[in-house]
Amino acid sequence: MEWKCVATGFDGNCKLFGVNIFDYEWQKTGKEVTVRDPSHNQRHIFSVWKVKVNGVRYQFAAGEFSNGVWGFFVDRNDTLNEVLLPKEKFIKRHGLLVISCVLNIMPIMIWVLASGINALSDSYVVQMILLVMSVIFLASGLGLLFQFAAAVLAVTYLLVERKRLTVGGIAISVVSIAFAVAYFLVINWLISSGRWLLP
């Protein structure tokens, strides 16, 4: 676990998870962690607590840095905590979907890149290498494997984030899965009909 200080405040008044955390009942987990005061770099041993805010359960470490001054920490690897930095939160929550989209377009991007280089090159060897690359990524098991992986990641994302899905997340996931299926069907049709989609 990697604990990050996300809030400091005085006893009875500190905003955490969008609310004054002292207004809520904390449940002790029985765990303790070692953290550092970000201002003075001193080490402290804080208890780990759980709290329910607006129907959502959170976990955090808290304790006093000094008399009446509290520090609050969350685990960077805990995707349920909404106080992560926006970039960190986005990557941890939507990383599977991002990778799925990248895998979806990877074969097409490689084909486009190969076509562009092929058009600019007069070398027969280079053209043959790019031709092979295109066949591998567009009409072979490797290209289809990319699409299969993309579909699996999109489905996994839907299952993992099912309680906190947004319309955008669902839409992108469905499009990613549909694209993977369409790609599979098109490539199979090209192979079965003998039509090779080459640069």
N, C-alpha and C positions, 0 to 999 in steps of 0.2 A: 504494500500500500504506500502511496505517496500523498501525504497530507499537505494541503495548501491552506494558508490563512486567508479567509474570505471576509472576515468581519471582526471588528473590535468595537467595544463600547463599554459604557458604564453599567454597573449592576442595576438591573431593572429596566434598562432601555437600550436595546441593540437590535438593529434590523437584520434579519436572516431569513432566507426563503421568502422575502417580500413582506414579512410581518415582524412585529416586535416579538422576538423569540421567547422573551420572559413571560409573555401572556399565555403561553402554552405549557402543557404538562410534558415533561421530559421523562422518558423511560430509560433506565440504565441498562446497558448491555452486559456489563461485567468486564468489559475490555478496557485496556488502557494503552495509550500510544505516546511516543516521545515526539514532541514538536519543538519548533524554535520560534521564539518571539521575533517577528520580522523587524522590529524597531531596534532591539538591543542584542539580537542573535543569541539570546540565552535559551537554554534547553529547559523544557517543562514536561512533566508527565500529566496528561489530561485524560479524563474518562471519556469513553465513547457513549453517546446517547442516541436514542431514537425519538422522533417526534412526528406527530401527524398534523399536517397543515392543509386545510381545505380538502380533506379526503386523501391526500398524498402523504406517504410515509417517507421520511428522510432520516439519514444517519449523519452524525457529526461528532466531532470531538470538541470539548469546551472546558475552560478552566480560567482561573484568575492569573493574569500576568503579574499583577500587583494588587494591592488592596482596592477592591471595587472596580478594577479594570479587567474586563473579560476578553478572551480571544476565542474565536470560533474557526474550526478547521473542517474541511471536507476532503474526502479521498478523491484524488484526480481520476481514479479508475472507476469510480462509482457513477455510472451513467444516469442513475435515478436522481442524483443531486442536480438541481437546476441552477446552482450558483457557479458552475464552471464558467470560465471565460467563453464568450460566444464562439470563438474559433474552435476551442477544445470541445465544447458541447456539440457543435455541428459535426465535427469529425467523429466523435464517439457515438453520436446518435444516428448519423446518416452515412457513416463510412461504408457500410455494406452496399447501400444503394448507389453511392458514388462509384465504387469499384465495379458494381454490376453494369452501370452505364458505360464505363470505360471499356469493359470487356465486350460489351455489345458493339461498340463502334470500332474497336481495334482492328478487326479484319478489313473493314471498309477503309479505314484510314491508311492501313498498310498498302492496300490496293491502289488508293488514290496517290499515295506517295510514290509507289513503284511506277505508276503510269506517268507521273510527272517527270521523274528522273529518266525513265525510258524514252520519253519524247525529246529530252534534251541531250541524250547520249547517242553518240555514233558508234560506240563500242559494241561489237557483237556479243562479247563475253558478258558485259554489263546487262545487256538486254536479255540474255538467256537467264542470268541469275535472277533478274527481276521477274521474269516470266515464271520461273520455278516458285519464287516467293508468292506470287499471286495465286498460283495453283494451290499451294500449300494452305494459304490462309482463306481462300475463297471457296475452294471445291475439294476440301479434304477433311479428314477426321479432326485435325487440329483446329481448323476454323469452327467446326461444329462444336468442338469441345469448349471453345471460348463462349459460344452462345449458351450451351448447357450450363456452364458455370455461372453465367450472368443471370439466367433464369433461377437457378438455385439460390443465389445470393439475394435476388429480389424477393423470392418467397420467404427466405429466412428473415429478411428485414421486416416483412409484413408480420411475421409471427412474433418477432422480438419486440417490435414497437406497436403491437396491436392495441395496447391500452392508451397510447398517446399519438396515434396517427393523425396527420392532417390531411386535408383534401389533396394538397399538392403531393405529399408523400405517397398516398394511395395511387394517384394518377400516374406519377412517374414510375412507380413499381409495375403497374398494369401495362404501361407502354413498354417498359423494359422487357417484361415477360412476353408480350405480344410480338415485339420485334424479334426476340430470340426464336419464337415459334415460327414466325414468318420467314426468317432467314433460313431456318432448318428446312422448311417446305420448299422454298425457292431453290436452294442449293441441291436438294434431292431431285427436284424436277430438272434442273440443268444437267445433273449427272445422268439421270435416267433417259433424258432426251438426247444426250450427246452434245448439248450446246454448252461450251465452256466460256464462261465470262472472264475474258482475259484482256490485259491492256492492249 
